[in-house]
């Protein structure tokens, strides 16, 4: 998130940074942008098969 803020000036202190981050969060939330999933659950299971338990039927 922070790397996407594209800040144009230096941040002098923690309080200023906190306000900048909160402003950015509120702006992003107001846009209500949906998530563009690049991975389907089938892709996930195929690529990460070693992490899923195997059950015999």
Backbone torsions as a table, in degrees:
resi	resn	phi	psi	omega
1	UNK	NA	-49.0	-176.1
2	UNK	-63.5	-35.0	-179.6
3	UNK	-69.5	-15.9	177.7
4	UNK	-91.7	-3.5	-175.7
5	UNK	-72.5	-26.8	-179.8
6	UNK	51.5	57.9	-179.3
7	UNK	-66.9	140.7	-177.0
8	UNK	-100.1	-8.9	179.5
9	UNK	-139.1	167.2	177.2
10	UNK	-72.8	151.6	179.2
11	UNK	-98.6	117.5	-174.0
12	UNK	-74.4	-29.8	-176.9
13	UNK	-156.2	173.0	-176.6
14	UNK	-63.2	-39.1	-179.0
15	UNK	-63.3	-41.9	178.6
16	UNK	-65.2	-42.5	177.8
17	UNK	-60.8	-44.8	179.5
18	UNK	-58.6	-44.7	179.2
19	UNK	-63.9	-41.0	179.2
20	UNK	-62.2	-45.1	-179.3
21	UNK	-65.7	-44.4	178.9
22	UNK	-61.7	-40.4	177.5
23	UNK	-61.8	-43.9	179.2
24	UNK	-63.4	-42.8	179.2
25	UNK	-62.9	-45.9	-179.8
26	UNK	-63.0	-39.4	178.2
27	UNK	-63.9	-45.8	179.9
28	UNK	-64.4	-40.5	179.4
29	UNK	-66.6	-36.1	179.9
30	UNK	-65.9	-31.1	178.5
31	UNK	-70.7	-25.4	179.8
32	UNK	50.9	47.3	179.5
33	UNK	-71.6	136.3	179.5
34	UNK	-81.0	163.4	-180.0
35	UNK	-87.9	134.4	176.7
36	UNK	-101.4	92.3	-178.7
37	UNK	-68.7	131.7	-179.8
38	UNK	-102.3	2.7	-170.4
39	UNK	-134.4	124.5	174.1
40	UNK	-89.6	165.5	179.2
41	UNK	-65.3	-31.5	176.2
42	UNK	-65.2	-44.5	176.9
43	UNK	-59.3	-43.4	-179.6
44	UNK	-58.5	-49.7	-178.3
45	UNK	-64.5	-36.3	179.9
46	UNK	-70.6	-46.8	-175.5
47	UNK	-75.9	-28.5	-177.5
48	UNK	-113.7	30.3	-175.5
49	UNK	-55.0	-34.2	-178.0
50	UNK	-65.5	-17.9	-179.6
51	UNK	-92.3	-12.1	-178.5
52	UNK	-95.8	137.7	178.2
53	UNK	-69.5	149.1	177.9
54	UNK	-103.9	130.8	178.6
55	UNK	-115.4	136.6	174.7
56	UNK	-93.2	138.3	-179.2
57	UNK	-115.3	NA	NA
